[in-house]
Amino acid sequence: MNSLPELSVLVPKLPNKGRNIIFKAEDDALTLIAQELGVETTIRFRAELLARPWKRGGMALKGHVSLLVNQACVVTSEPVPEEIEFEIDRKFLPTGNTLYREQFNDEGEMVVDPDALDVPDEFTGDTIDLWQPLLEEVVLELNPFPRLPDAEISSEYRADETEMSEAEPTHNPFAELNTLINKKNSEN
């Protein structure tokens, strides 16, 4: 089975100023990327990254990723081209590193600060495979419901709006509570 081309970084060998990584996928890699992403085709994939040392034994990854994919339209199943461009900024720390610790309250619940920086990714060994974080970021950028601009659902599959408007009103679970509250308020 084919695998994605190597795109990894040996963290202990990173120079202090960092290492530039420029990757442009060729035809075989484009097919594999499409399979990994679950899209019909990947037409272009390019990443311009800077990997540099971060904290004790960690790595910071910043850069720009651009790609062009075809996804199936949710209405017609025809290909929908989608151009995606985004900036990536991820941090990595070796497993067991004490620089980052999850915080728990007295009840043992994890405390999450929404304003804090993102939690660094963990890695084992001395090499980080960049495919996982890159593909994770791409998946977050993909349109979950790609649709051609003029695609419409056939009328035979649409709900009949007259039937919907004539349908029985649904029971309101708070109707009795509202009646009691109104009754109590009128007595006062």
N, C-alpha and C positions, 0 to 999 in steps of 0.2 A: 504494500500500500504506500502510496506517495504521501509525503508530509510537507508541510510548509517549509520554505527555505530557512536556513538558520538566521535568526535575528536575536542574538543573545549578547550579553555584556558580562565580562569577567570583572566583577566589582573591585577586587583588590588591585587590579592593574590599571584602573582609571587614573589618568593624570589629574592633577589638582584643578586645572582649568577646564577639564571635561573632555569628552570625545564626541565629535559630530558623527551622527549616523544618518546617512541618506539611503533610503530604500525605495526602489521603484520595481513593482512586481511585473514579472514577465508572464507570458500566456499560461504556462503550467501553474504558476503560483496564483494567478487570477482565478482559475477554475477552483483551486483548493480553498481560496478565501471565500468564494461564493458558497461553497459547500459548508464551510464553518459558520458563515453568517446566515445561512438559510435563505439566500436570495437566488433569483434565477441566474443572473450573471454578474460578474464584476468586470467592468470595462477598464477601469483605471484604479490604481492604488499607489499612493506615494506618501512617504513619511520623511520629514526632515526633523531630526531629533537631536537633543544635546543631553548626554548622560554624564553626570558629574558626581563626585563623592559628596555624601551628605551625612552629617552626624557621625557616630562611631560605627564604621563598617556598612553604612547604608548608601543609597544612591537616590539622586533626584533625577527625574526624567521630564524634560520640557520639550515642546516642539509643536509642529503643525502637521496635520494629517489631512489629505484630500483624496477622495475617491468618487467614482461614478459607478452606480449599480443599477440593475434592472430588477424590480420586484413585480410580482403578479398583482394586478389591480384586484381589489376586493370585490368588485362588481362584475367585471368582464373576464378576469384572469389574463388579460393582455399585459405585456410588459410596460411598466411605468418607470421611466428613467428618473433617478434621483441623484443629484450632485450633493455631496456632503463635504464640508470643510469645518474643522474644529481645531482648537488648541488643546494640547494634553499637558497636564501638570500633575505628576504622580510622585510619591515618595515611597521608598522601600527600606525596610530595616530587617536585619537578620532575625530569624526566629529566636525567641528568648531574650532579645535585647531589652534592657531595663529602661531605656529612654522613654518608652511609651507604656503606660499601664492603664488598664481600664479602671474607672472609678466606680465604686459601689457605695450606696447609702447604708444606713443602719439596718434596713430590712433585707439587704442583700440584692437590691435591684440596681441594675447598671444605670449610672447617671450619664446622660448624653447632653452635651452643650451644643445647641444648634449653631452657635456663632463660632465655635472652635474650628480649627483646621481639620481637614479630612484625616481619618486614621491612616497611618502608613500601611502599605501592603507588606506582608511578611514573605521572606524567601529563605530557603535552606540551601546550604552549600555556599559556593562563592560565585555562582553564575545565575543571572536572571534572564529568562526567556521573555522577550518583549512582546511576543504574539498575544499572550493572554491579556495584558492590560490594553494593548492596542485594540484588539477585537472587542473587549468589554466596552470600551469607549465608543466604538463604531456602533455597536448594538444599541447603545443609549441614544445615539443620534438618528438611527433609522426611523422612518415614518412607520408606525405600527399598522396603519390602515392606508396603504397607498391606493390612490384612486385617480384614474384619468379625469381630466377636467370636464369632459362632456359625458362621462359614464353615468347612467341612471338605471335604477332597478326597473325591470320590466313590470308593466302594470299587472300582469297575472300573478306576480309575487308580492305585490303591495297589499297591505291590509285595507279593507273597505272602510273608508272614513265614516260613512253613514252608519254602518253597523256599530262602529266604536262610539259614536255620539249617542246612539239610541240604547246602548247597553245600560244595564242596571247600575245605579250608583253603588259604589263599594261601601261597605259598612265602615263607619268611622269609629274606631275603638275608644275615642275620647268623647263621643257624643253624650254618653250618660254622665261622665264627669262634668262636662260643660253644663248639663241640665242641673246637676246638684249645686254647682258653683253659682249659677244664675238664681236658683231658688234661694240659696243662703244669702246672696247679696240683696234680693228683693225683700227678705224678712228684716234686714237690718235697716 
